[in-house]
Amino acid sequence: MTIPNPEKTPLEQLLTLIDQLSPAELYALRRKLDNKIWGDQLEALFSRIDERNKGLPPLSEEEIVAIIKEIRQELKVSPVSETALLSEQSLAKDWLSPDDEKAWSDLSNQR
């Protein structure tokens, strides 16, 4: 690596050094930065949770496990795939068309 130009700002020096990193080094840098960002986001989430729970009695470990089991059971009963959620808006364009309404009109009259 070359030594950065001292006349450049620290940010410019840093960017010059980053430009010289190998793909593996860039990957390692991204992972390190992502971990820091995720850590910061988790800390912020925990702070918001703590703030909302002020004055409430703490949950026992058994209560937490029961809540998690309940949520998992709900997810098993009505699983929604990510693909379905992501495609709904695109498919709705066809579903909500006048031609589609006309094609299905005979079925809606049978109710």
Summary of the structure (lengths in Angstrom):
residues: 111
radius of gyration: 26.7
end to end distance: 74.6
largest distance: 80.2
contacts: 187
relative contact order: 0.04
helix: 74%
strand: 0%
